[in-house]
Amino acid sequence: MRKMLIAAAVFLLSAGFAQAAVQGKEVDYSAEGVTLKGYLAYDDAVEGKRPGVLVVHEWWGHNEYARKRARMLAELGYTALAVDMYGDGKQANHPDDAGKFAGEVAQNMPVAKARFLAALNLLKSDPTVDADKIAAIGYCFGGGVVLNMARMGVDLKGVVSFHGSLGAENPAQPGVVKPKVLVCHGAADSFTTPQQIEDFKKEMESAGIDYKFIIYPDAKHSFTNPDADRYAKEFGLPVGYNAHADQKSWADMQEFFKKIF
């Protein structure tokens, strides 16, 4: 009888663990008449409200990689929303299209801000989220987006750029930037020049921003994305995956989140 009770308890316990898991769902929202298609991920085993994190995609668009990062954040106990900056979940399969899509957004910051804020408001309204604790991370194109949202005064606790663009049409001004900033940059990233890095640091310091700039040795552009090696081979792009830099930058992000939250 005792063995049967123990077995039953073990079964119920394991069943409980099986039911508690990361949940992911597609969500539609809109900005200025454009339908945006996001992906929300959270762990239903976490009780109560928790910080929320926006995930801004690479120039390829809102794809499975962005969703994977959202699920990884959910595994850490956050609610994450992989956003759509292009509209209608549009994706690119070729660098020419990716550059076109990214350029259209980057050259129209009011539109970019409206789409970002629509995602932010959606995340804040989710019942699992503490609306006072929101951060944003971005990859490549998305890294540039989150840095520019910080420059434009969007109310966030922190932003993290992974191999993102550093340039700004409207540089940060003192008293405007609210979030703390973490930049994760590859030492072998040929898309960014040493002068651009120096200019970015001067910009942050002149504006009095609490920022940290981490450089990972031997890491090329897109060092966090395992698909980067395929892109390099298929399109001749100077990109590449770096497992060590990927893991280290993710750990650095976690430490950053512990401080801001």
N, C-alpha and C positions, 0 to 999 in steps of 0.2 A: 504493500500500500504506500509506504514511504517513497519507494522508488518511482511509483506512478505519479505521486504529487510533485516530486522533484522534476520529473520529465515534463509534466504539465506546466510547471513554473518556467522551465527553460524554454518551452515552446512559446508561451505567452510573451516572455521577455524578448525572444528573437523576433517574434511577429511585430512587437512594438518598434523594434529597431528597423525592421524592414519597411514599416509604414512611414517612418520619419525619414524624409529624404529631400533633396533639392528639387524644387518644383520649377518648371519653366513654362511660360505661356506667351504667345504672341499678343501684342496689344496695338491697337490703332489709336492715333491721336492726330491732331492737325495744327497747322500754323498758317495763317494768312491764306486759307482756302486750299492748302496743299495737304494731302493725306500722308501721314508719316507712319511707318511700320516698325515698331520696336519689339523688344523681347525682354520680359521681366523674369528674374530668377530670384528665389529665396528658399531657405531651408525651413520646412514646416516644423522641425523639431525645436527651433529657437522660439522661446516664449517672449511675448511682449514686443514692443517696438524696438527697432535697431537702426543704426545709421544706414543711409542709402548712398549708392555710388552710381553715377552715370558713366557709361562706357562709350566712348566715341571711336568709331571705326577708322580703319586705314583708308587710303584713297580708293581702294577696291569697292568700298561701300559696305553696307550692313550685311555681313556674311556670317558663316558659321564660326569663324575665328572670334569675332566680336561676341557672339553668343557663348562661346566656350569660356571666354574671360568673365562674362557675367555669371556663369555657373560656378566658376572658381571662386569668385567673390562671395557667392551665396554659401559655398562650403566653409568660408571663413566667418560666416555669421552675419553678413550684410545682405540687404536687398539691393540687387543691381539691375539697372535698366540699360540694355544695349540700345542706343538711339539710332535714329535714321536721319542723317543730315542731307540726303539727296532727294528724298521724297519717294513714296510708293515702294520703298524697299529696293530702290534701283541699285544694281551692281554692275561692275565692269569686269570684263574678261581679258582686256588688253590694256597695256599702259597708256595708249593714246586716249582711250575712253576714260580711264581713271583720271588722267590729267585734266581732261575736259570737265568731268563732273566736279572734281576737287576745285578747279579754277573758278568755276561758276559760283561756288559757295564762298571761296576765299576772297573773291573780288566784290562780294556784296555782303559785308559784315552785318548790316541791319537784318537781312534775311537769315543769316547764320544765327544771329542772336535770338531772333524770334523762334526759330526751330529748336534751339537749345533750351530756351525758356519754357517752351511747350513741353519738352521732355522733363525738365526740372519740376514743373508744376504737376505733371502726371506722377512722378516718383514721390513727391511730397504728399500727394493725396492718398497714396497706397496705405491701407490699414496696418501694414507691418512696419512702416517707416516712421522714425523720429524726424519730423520735418525740420528740426533745428540742427540736425547733423547730416549734412549732405556734402559729398565730395565728387570730383569728376576725374576720370583718367582717360587718356587718349593715346592712340598709336599712330605714328607718322602724321598724316593729315590730321587725325584726331588729336594728336599731341599739340599741334599748332592751334587747333580749335579751342582746347581747354585753356591754353595760355592766353589766347585772345579774349576769351570770356572773362578771365580774371582781370585783364587789362581794362575791360569795358565795365568793370564794377559789379559783375554778377555775384550775388551773395552765396558764397560757398565756404566751407571750412578749409578746403584744400584742393589743389589740382596736381595731378601727376602726369607728366609728359614722358612717354617712352619713344625714343628716337623720333621726336617730333620736330617740326620746323620752328625756328626761333625768331624769325623776323616779324616785325609788327608795322602795320600801316599807321597805327596810332599808338606810339609807345606809352608805357605805363606812366601815370602821373602820381605824385605824392598824394596820399589820402583817398585815392580811388580804389585801389586794389584791396579786396577784403580777404581772400584766401591765402594761406601759406602755399608755397610752391616747391615742388620737387621735380627736377629734370633728370631723367635717366638717359644718358647719351653714350653712344659707341665711339671709342677712340678712332676707329677706322671708318667712320661714317663720312663718305665722300660727298654727301649731299649738303653738308654743313662745313663752312670754312672756319679756320681758327679765328679770323676776324669777326665772324658772326657770333661766335661764342663769347669773345671778348666784349662785343657790343651789347650782347644780351646781359652779361653780368653787370656791366656799367649801368644799363637801363634799370635793372632790378635794384641796384645799390642806390642809384640816384633817386628812385621813387620810394626808398625806404621799405622795400618788400622783404619779408621773412622768406628766404629761399635757400635751397640747397641744390648744387649742381654736381652730379656724380658721373664720372667717366669710367667706362668699363673697357679694359685693355683688349685690343684685337677684335672688338665687336664692330661689325659693319652695320649699315642701315638695315632696319627690320630685324634686328638680332633676336627679338622675342618670338618671332613667327616661324614655326617649323616649315611652313610652305615657302619661305624666302629662298631656300636653295633651289626649289623648282622654278620659281620666278626668275632666278639668276640664269638658270640653264635655258629656259624657254625663251626669255626675252633679252638676255644679255645685260641684265640690270646689275649694278654694283651693290647687291644686297646679299645677306647670308644669315643663317641661323647660328646662334652661339648659345649653347645650352647653359654654360656657366653664367654668362651675362644675363640670360633670361631668368634663371633661378635667383641670382643675386639681386637683380632689380626688383623682382617680385617680393623678395624678403625685405628690401629697402622700403618698398611701398607699404608693407605691413607695419614696419616700425613707424613710418610717417603717419599712418592712420591711427596708431596707438596714441601718438602725441596729439593729433588734432581732435580726436574724439574723446 
